[in-house]
Amino acid sequence: MENDMRSIGEMGRDSGLGVSALRFYDRAGVLVPAWVDPVTGYRWYASEQLGEARLLARLRRSGMPLADIRLVLAGWAGGDAGLVPRLLDGHLRRLERGLAEAREELSTVRALLGHKETSMTTATDTARLTVPGDGLAAALDAVRYAAASDPELPVLCGIHFDIEGDDLHLVATDRYRMAVARTPATTGTGGGRVQVTVPTPLADAMRALLTDDAPARLTVDGHGVELETQGRRVAGQSLGEDFPDYRRLTRLPEGRRLALDVPALRRALGAQEAEVCVLVLADGVTVGGEDLDLAGDRVGVNPAFLLDALAAGDELLLEYIGPKAPLVLLRPDVEDVFSLLMPVSLEA
């Protein structure tokens, strides 16, 4: 039987739904597998279900409510020539009304922002620091993976340098994850706060100069950044928009801390093919397999994103605040290096 059918992984790949979505739609009775192995619990889908799954994926991406999706699939399977177009037209009208309302609200928000004084330091302020080259290199390595590449959000396509007194914080985020690292300066201006967001190509060029622990002289102002070490220099312009207030975003309540078996997690995550995997949080952290019955809190994550965060070291802690709060990954030996990872809904 299995030779004539698709496994849940194959159906997820061919339909565009993903394994976690197929499990959800099975539980919801929307797309039920043709056969479930009574011993292993593995789901198998008939070949003719692929068309229905692809239609379901498109309806899901359009944001159609689950109740309407049920009716569309029923009408489509039954050949109803009138019901499906009416449902599609109704959903489109709702989306158009929602877009008009969102435009109005965002227009109001833009007006409010236009009257709000920015807390960013003015372009005339300048900070000069000398930092150990290996410390700055480690900080850049710790945050680089979280920088965005979305051209629609250019302000996130870089690494944020935040200097206050003799402390330098580096921050990167793509909205779904955030990484923060601190490196102290050996000498500095000791002045007020200066911030600048360095485009990732420039940050990468800076990192290439930091080959050892030689001192690196860093000059930052509202227009750009300059790094000089061992007679070599790289400089460039900053991104010209305000970076999000990361301090506010990282102000989280205290959660439950769990030690991670990082090598085991890397192996388990590397075997994941789906876009979402389930972490089971009990005494430790386990990657849940299909229909794996383990006691503990469950949270969905993007396995590739979590793998990136695990590159910080072999000894890490995970701080769990709640099912919808960011997961915090910490190094027990370094207080000011951590990353946040947004959970993924297990109901979608």
C-alpha positions, 0 to 999 in steps of 0.5 A: 500500500505504501508504494502507491501512497505519499508519506506525510513528508512527501505530501508536505513537500509536494503540496506546500503545506508542511508536515505540521500543517498536515497534522493540524488539518488532520486533527481538524478533520479538513484533510484526513490521511487515507490510511494511518499505520496502526503500529507506528501512527504514520500518516499516508495520503492517497495520490488523488489527495494531492490536488486537494492539499494544494488547493488547501495550501493556496486557501491557507496562504490567502488567509481564508478562515478554516470554516470557509476552507471546509466549505470550499473543499466540500464544494470543490470535491462535490463539483458545486459550481455556485458555492465555491465562487461565492465563498471566494468572492466573499473572502476577497471582499473581507480582505479588501475591507481589512486592507482599507482599515489597515491603511487608515490605521497605519496612516494615523500611526505615521502621523503620530510618529512624525510628531514624536521626538526621536530618542536616537543620538544626533548625527553630530555626536561621535564615539571613539573606542579601542576594543580587543580585536578578538572580542569584537570579532566574537561579538560580530560572529555572535549576532551576524546570523540574525541580520535580515536580508529583506529589501523591504526592511533595509534598516534591519539589513545590518548590525546595530552598534550601540555605544554608551560610555565604554560599552559596545553592544552589537544587535541584529534582528530579522523580526523572527530572531534577535541576537545581542552581544556586548564587548567592553572597550579598553579605552573610550570617550566615556561620553553619552550614547551613540548608535549607528546601524552598519550594513552587513557588507560593511560589517563583514569587511570589518570582521575580515580585518579582525584576525587576532587580539590586536587592538581595533580602533572604532570611530562611530558617528551618526553618518557612519563607522570606521575601523582601523587595526594593524595599519589596515582600515575600513570605513563606510556609511551607515543605514539612514533609518532608526533601528528598533528599540532593542532594549525594550524588546529584550525586557522580558520577565524571568522564565524557567531555565533549562540546560541544553544538550547542544550536540544532541539538539544539533543532530536532531534538528539537522534531521528535520525536513519540515519548516516547523519542529516541536520542542518538548520542554521538561527536565531538558529539551527534546525535539519531538518526532511525529506523534511522539508522546512526551510530557512537558511544555510544547513550543514550535520553532523554525529548526534552521533558525534554532540551529543558527542560534546553537552555533553560539557554543556547546554549553547553552541555556534555554529560558522558557517564559511561555508558549507565545513569548520569545525563547531566550538562548543564553551562554552560562559563562557570558552574561551579555551574549544572548539571542531571542527566537520567536516561537511558531504557532503549532495551530497553523 
